[in-house]
Amino acid sequence: MLNGKKIIVVLPAYNAARTLEKTYAEIPMEIVDEVILVDDASRDETSQLAKSIGIQHVIRHEKNKGYGGNQKTCYNKALSLNADIVIMLHPDYQYTPKLILAMSSIIANGVYPVVFGSRILGKGALKGGMPMYKYIFNRMLTLFQNVLMGQKLSEYHTGYRAFDANVLKDVKFDKCSDDFVFDNEITAQICLKGYEIAEVTCPTKYFPEASSINFKRSSIYGLGVLRTSIMFRLQKWGLANFNLFS
């Protein structure tokens, strides 16, 4: 616990057996109360390994529900365990668990209710090996989103996020996509509710075992991001009423 707040780390996993143990070993268990791993029908030994290394809550989807579907299970389980702060960390070791203390502290001290680990602040993305086309894609989408959503975030596409549990209870994340655009849809929900988002600089590692999506999936994701931003603006102006926000 930190300032009396129960902290739960959730790990949305898919074929993470090669990197899970290294990720879990760096989670600061002196402040983290519980860890949840949701295995989205992996084809490797992710679930078995998670249990063997001592992860308290291991849930396995018998059918793949997608990245967003995995997060929904993660957050619903964390809320059922009465978490005060929920940290979403990818178990592929692309993001360092060593920032969990800093991200949790921002929320536990009432500074911000949501914190993103940003690969773009500083030089973490390119230095860590992010492909140039993804970096450019990220910057273009983020500029478009900031204009339409009235924000000044360095990026919307990070997979490293911390939430005050009350934020997760307030937004309707179960209405978000089961695919990769989930992250952008829940961010839009958070912004529409008026919650402020802090960012911390996060070094990033790109290597063969780290999860990534190909160019085709990235393009589909990009179109989903554009659609979400336009929906947000129309909802904000009162010109439409989308189920995602109601």
N, C-alpha and C positions, 0 to 999 in steps of 0.2 A: 504493500500500500504506500501511497504518497499523499501526505496531508489528509489521511483518513479515507482516501479514495481507492476503491477497488479497481485495479487495472487488469484488463484481460487482453491478451494478444491473440489475434485470429490469423491463421495461416491458410489462405485458399490455395490448395495444392493440386497439381496435375503433373504426374510423372516427375516428382521432385526427390526421388530416392537418392540421387547423386549429390544433392546439395543440402538436403534437409538437416542432417546432423550438424554440419558446419554452421548453418543459420541458427539452429536452436541453441547451440553452445554459446553464442554471443548474446542471447537475450538476457538482460539484467534481471535475473530471478529474485534479486534482493528487493525489487520494487514491484515486479509483476506477480500477481496473485495466481492467475491460471492461464493456460494456453489451450487454444482450440485449434485443431487441424481438421479441415474438411477436404477429403480426398474425392475429387470429381471423376470417379471411375477410372483411376489411373491404370495403366498397363504394366506398371512396375510394382515394386514392393513398398510403395510410399506408406500405406496404412500400417503394415507390419512393422516397418522401421520406426514409425512415429510412436507406436505402443512400446517398442523395445527400449527407446531412449527416454521414456518417462513422460511423454506428453499426456496431460490429464484427460483431455476430451478428444477422442478421435472419431469422426463421423465419416462414413464412406457412402457416396452416392453410387447406387448400383448401375445407374445410367447417367451419362454425362449431361449435366445441366447447363454447362457453359460458365464462363468467368463470372458473369453477373449472378447467375443462379447459385454459384458457389458462395459468393459474398452474402447473398440473402440468408443462406443457411448459417453462415458464420455469425452474422449480426443478430439473427433471431436467437441463436444459442447463447451468445454473450449476454443479451438482454434478459434471457430466462435465468441466467446465473447472477443477475443483479449487478452487472458491471456498472461502474461509474464512468470509467474511461475505456474506450475500445481502440486498440491499435491494429490496423490492418497492415500486415507485412508479408510480402511474397517470400515463400520459402526457397526461392531459387538462388539466393545469396547475391542478387543484383543490387539490393539496398542493404546498407549496414544496420544491423539491429542496435548498434551502439548509440543511435540517436533516440531510442525509445525514452530514455530518461529525460532528455531535453524536451521532446514533444509532449510527454506526459506532464512535465512541470508547467508548461505554458497553460495547459488546461486546468490542472489541479490548483493552480494559483489564481484562476479566474481571469487570466489575461485575454485569451481567445478560446472559443468553444470548439474550434476545428483547426487542425494543423496539417499542412501538407509537407512532405519531404521533397524538395524541388531539385531536380537534376540540372536545371537551367541556371539557377542562381550560381554565380561563380563560373567555373569551367568544368564542372563535374561530368557533364554529358559527353562532350567530345573527348575529354581526357580519359574517360572510362571506356571509350570505344564505341559510343553510339554511332551507327552509320550516318553519313552526312545527309542522305536523303530523308532519314527519319528526323534528324535535327531540324532541317529546313521545313519539313512537313509540320513538325511540332510548333515551330515559331510562327508559321503562317496561320495555323489553326488558332493558336493562342491569341494572336493579334485580332483575328476576326471575333473570337469569343469575348475578349475584353471590351471591344467596341459595342457589341450587341448586349452584353450582360452588365456593362457598367462596372467592371472590376479592373484590377491592376495586378492580376496574378502573373507570375513568371511562366507557369504552365498549368494545364488542367489535366494532364495525362499521366501523372505519377501514380504508381501503385503502392505508395507508402503514405498512409493517412491515419490521423488520430482524431477521435471524436469524443466529445462529451456525450454520454449516453442519452441525455435529454434531447440532443439534436437528432439522434437516430430514432428516438421515440416520436419526435415531432414530424419528421418528414415521412413520406410514404414510399420507402425504398422498395417495398414489394411490388410496386407498380413499375419499377424501372426494368429495362431490358435484361434478359438473361445473357446477353452477349457482351462484348468488350465496351460498348458505349454506356454500359451501366455507370461507370465512373463519372462520365460527363452528365448523365441524367441526374444522379444523386447530387452532384455539385450544383446543378441548376436549381434543384429543389431547395438546397441549403441557402443559396443566394436569394431566391425568391422569398424565403422566410425571413431574410434580413440578418442571418448569422454572418459574422465576419470570419475570414479565413486567414490564418497566419502561415508563413512559409519559413522553413529552415533549409539551409544549403545541405544537399545530400550528395556525397560522392557515389558514383554508380559504376558497376562492373558489367561489361559485356563480354561473354565468353560462351563457348558452345553449349554448356549445360544450362545457361540462363534462358528463361522463357522469352519468346519473342514471336511476333506474328509476321507473316510474309507480306510482300508488297500488295497483293490482291486483297488480303484481309485488312491491311492498313488503309487501303483506298475505301473499302466499305465502311470501315470505322470512321474515316474522315467525313464521309457523307452523312453518317449518323450524328457526328459532332455538329456539323453545319445545321442539320435539321433541328437538333436540340436547342441550339442558340437562337434560331429563328422562332421556335415555339416559345422560348423564354420571353423574347421581346414582345411577341404578340400577346402573350398572357399578361405581361407587365403593363402593356398599354390598354388592356381590357378589350382587345379586339377579338379574342378567342378564349375558350375555356377548355384546356386540354386535360384529359384524365390523369396524366402524369403529375399535374400540379393540384388536383382537386381531391 
